[in-house]
């Protein structure tokens, strides 16, 4: 990968078992080697072995369009390689900076997130309105399938996040397993949608399942890092923000599921009955 401005020295086969440094310790090591680097991604290779590698991607705080990569020995924390400028690297940095909205800071990222969610909602709601005007059996099946995709996407992402925290870091196939969990969860939700007739029940049950997965994710994150909301070590602002965001998403999903469930419709009925009796 020298054409992209960096080279990687990562053995394909694991070596002898060895105890790696923790993510927090490796992050502190990166801060010593490159204090100007705003880290955006981590990657372990051969985790738990003496030839394990810890790769870090990020950009300079003073230059949002920059893109750097550091590779450390996961056991000793020694620097193995660091990215060097190049023509392809410059182009790649510009494309990544545009894709991740590194040019506008946090306000632009939040705005793009809201616009993305609004676009998804516009597509799904338009499809639901079109389907609601047609009552034929094939279209009713398509309507239930649309619910399975719309609510199932939240379940699939929740299952992916849950698996990323539940699977052991030393497992070499964890990346592929996370992808399998995502697509299998989405397929299961679509199959579930095809087997039921009550779309409202389908909505609240799948959203409730998604809420449970999203809320459980920060709890499981403490098994890999102590810097989160439920960790026992020094807190990291970025990790805290991610945990809080997951909890808020889970709370929003749970609230929506409750609003669509039969339980939310029983209370007004009982109040109305008492009012009539009093009258």
C-alpha positions in Angstrom: 0.0 0.0 0.0 2.9 2.4 -0.5 1.0 4.1 -3.4 -1.4 5.4 -0.8 1.4 7.0 1.3 2.0 4.3 3.8 3.2 0.7 4.2 1.9 -2.0 6.5 4.0 -4.6 8.3 1.3 -7.0 9.5 2.0 -10.8 9.4 -0.9 -12.8 8.1 -0.4 -15.7 10.5 -0.5 -15.2 14.3 2.7 -15.9 16.3 3.1 -17.1 19.8 0.5 -16.1 22.4 1.3 -12.8 24.2 -0.5 -10.3 26.4 -1.1 -7.1 24.5 -1.4 -3.6 25.9 -4.9 -2.3 26.6 -6.6 0.0 24.2 -6.3 2.8 26.7 -2.5 2.3 27.1 -2.0 2.1 23.3 -4.1 5.2 22.9 -1.9 7.0 25.4 1.2 5.8 23.5 -0.3 7.3 20.3 -0.8 10.6 22.1 2.9 10.6 23.0 4.0 9.8 19.5 1.6 12.1 17.7 0.0 14.6 20.0 -1.4 16.6 17.1 -3.3 13.6 15.8 -7.1 13.5 16.2 -7.8 9.7 16.2 -10.8 8.5 14.2 -10.3 4.7 14.0 -8.5 1.8 15.5 -7.7 -1.7 14.2 -6.1 -4.7 15.8 -4.3 -7.4 13.8 -3.3 -10.7 15.4 -4.5 -9.5 18.7 -3.2 -11.6 21.6 -0.1 -12.8 19.8 3.5 -11.5 19.9 3.3 -10.2 16.3 0.1 -8.3 16.9 -0.3 -4.8 15.4 -2.4 -1.8 16.5 -3.2 0.5 13.6 -4.5 4.1 14.2 -6.0 6.4 11.7 -6.7 10.1 12.2 -6.0 13.6 11.0 -4.1 16.6 12.3 -6.3 19.0 14.3 -4.8 22.0 12.5 -5.4 20.4 9.1 -8.8 18.7 8.9 -8.2 17.4 5.3 -5.0 15.5 6.4 -5.0 11.7 6.9 -2.4 9.8 8.9 -1.8 6.3 9.9 0.3 4.9 12.7 1.1 1.2 13.3 2.3 0.1 16.7 3.4 -3.2 18.1 0.4 -4.2 20.2 2.5 -5.9 22.9 5.3 -3.3 23.4 3.7 -0.2 22.0 6.7 0.5 19.8 6.1 2.4 16.6 6.3 0.1 13.5 5.5 2.5 10.7 3.9 5.9 10.1 2.3 7.3 7.0 4.3 9.6 4.7 2.9 12.2 2.3 2.3 11.2 -1.3 0.1 12.2 -4.3 -2.4 9.3 -3.8 -2.3 9.9 -0.1 -3.2 13.6 -0.6 -6.2 12.6 -2.9 -7.3 10.0 -0.4 -7.1 12.4 2.5 -9.3 14.9 0.5 -11.9 12.3 -0.3 -12.0 10.9 3.2 -12.2 14.5 4.6 -15.2 15.1 2.4 -16.9 11.8 3.2 -16.6 12.2 7.0 -17.3 15.9 7.0 -14.0 16.8 8.5 -14.1 20.2 6.9 -16.9 21.6 9.0 -16.4 20.3 12.5 -19.1 18.8 14.7 -22.0 21.1 13.7 -21.7 20.0 10.0 -21.5 16.3 11.1 -24.7 16.7 13.2 -26.4 18.4 10.3 -25.5 15.7 7.8 -26.6 13.0 10.2 -30.0 14.7 10.6 -30.3 15.1 6.8 -29.5 11.5 6.3 -32.1 10.3 8.8 -34.7 12.7 7.2 -33.9 11.3 3.8 -34.4 7.7 5.0 -37.7 8.7 6.7 -38.9 10.5 3.5 -38.3 7.3 1.4 -39.9 5.0 3.9 -42.9 7.3 4.7 -43.5 7.8 0.9 -43.5 4.1 0.4 -45.9 3.5 3.3 -48.3 6.2 2.0 -48.3 4.6 -1.4 -48.9 1.2 0.0 -51.7 2.3 2.4 -53.8 3.3 -0.5 -53.7 -0.2 -1.9 -55.3 -3.0 -0.1 -54.6 -6.0 -2.4 -52.8 -9.0 -0.8 -49.5 -8.7 -2.7 -49.2 -5.1 -1.7 -50.1 -5.8 1.9 -47.2 -8.3 1.9 -44.9 -5.6 0.5 -46.2 -3.2 3.2 -45.2 -5.7 6.0 -41.8 -6.2 4.3 -41.3 -2.4 4.3 -41.9 -2.4 8.0 -39.5 -5.3 8.4 -36.8 -3.3 6.6 -37.6 0.0 8.3 -37.6 -1.4 11.8 -35.3 -4.3 11.0 -32.5 -1.8 10.1 -32.5 -0.6 13.7 -32.4 -4.2 14.9 -29.6 -5.1 12.6 -27.5 -2.1 13.6 -28.1 -2.8 17.2 -27.1 -6.4 16.8 -23.9 -5.3 15.0 -23.0 -3.0 17.8 -23.9 -5.7 20.4 -21.7 -8.2 18.6 -18.8 -5.8 18.3 -18.8 -5.5 22.1 -19.6 -9.1 22.9 -17.1 -10.9 20.6 -13.6 -11.4 22.0 -11.0 -9.0 20.7 -8.5 -11.8 20.2 -10.8 -13.6 17.7 -9.3 -13.1 14.2 -12.6 -13.5 12.5 -14.6 -11.0 14.5 -14.8 -8.5 11.7 -16.5 -11.0 9.4 -18.7 -12.3 12.2 -20.0 -8.8 12.8 -21.0 -8.5 9.1 -22.8 -11.9 9.3 -24.7 -10.8 12.4 -25.8 -7.6 10.7 -27.1 -9.2 7.5 -28.6 -12.2 9.4 -30.5 -10.0 11.8 -31.9 -7.9 8.9 -32.9 -11.1 7.0 -34.5 -12.4 10.2 -36.5 -9.2 10.6 -37.7 -9.4 7.0 -38.7 -13.0 7.4 -40.5 -12.1 10.6 -42.4 -9.4 8.7 -43.5 -11.9 6.1 -45.0 -14.2 8.7 -47.2 -11.8 10.6 -50.3 -9.8 9.7 -50.4 -7.1 12.3 -48.1 -4.3 11.1 -48.5 -2.2 14.3 -47.5 -5.2 16.4 -44.6 -5.8 14.1 -43.4 -2.2 14.5 -43.4 -2.1 18.3 -41.9 -5.6 18.8 -39.0 -5.0 16.5 -38.4 -1.5 17.8 -38.4 -2.9 21.4 -35.9 -5.5 20.4 -33.7 -2.9 18.8 -34.0 -0.7 22.0 -32.7 -3.6 24.1 -29.7 -4.1 21.9 -28.8 -0.4 21.7 -29.1 0.0 25.5 -27.0 -3.1 26.2 -24.1 -2.0 24.0 -22.6 0.5 26.4 -22.8 -2.1 29.2 -20.8 -4.6 27.2 -18.3 -1.9 26.1 -16.9 -2.0 29.6 -15.5 -5.4 29.0 -13.1 -4.0 26.4 -12.4 -0.5 27.8 -12.6 1.2 31.1 -13.0 4.7 29.6 -16.7 4.5 28.9 -19.8 5.4 30.8 -19.8 2.2 32.8 -16.0 1.7 32.9 -14.0 1.7 36.1 -11.1 3.8 34.8 -10.4 7.3 33.7 -13.2 8.6 31.4 -12.6 9.6 27.8 -14.9 12.3 26.3 -15.3 10.6 23.0 -16.1 7.2 24.5 -18.5 8.8 26.9 -20.2 10.6 24.0 -20.6 7.4 22.1 -22.1 5.5 25.1 -24.5 8.3 25.8 -25.6 8.5 22.2 -26.3 4.7 22.2 -28.4 5.1 25.4 -30.4 8.0 23.9 -31.0 6.0 20.7 -32.2 3.1 22.8 -34.4 5.3 24.9 -35.9 6.8 21.8 -36.6 3.4 20.3 -38.1 2.1 23.5 -40.4 5.2 23.7 -41.5 4.7 20.2 -42.2 1.0 20.7 -44.2 1.8 23.8 -46.3 4.4 22.0 -47.2 1.8 19.3 -47.8 -1.0 21.8 -51.2 -2.0 23.2 -50.2 -0.9 26.7 -50.1 2.8 25.6 -53.7 2.5 24.3 -55.2 1.0 27.3 -54.6 4.0 29.7 -56.7 6.6 27.8 -59.6 4.1 27.5 -59.7 3.4 31.2 -59.6 7.2 32.0 -62.4 7.8 29.6 -64.5 5.0 31.2 -64.1 6.6 34.6 -65.0 10.0 33.3 -68.2 8.5 31.9 -69.0 6.8 35.2 -68.5 10.0 37.1 -70.7 11.8 34.7 
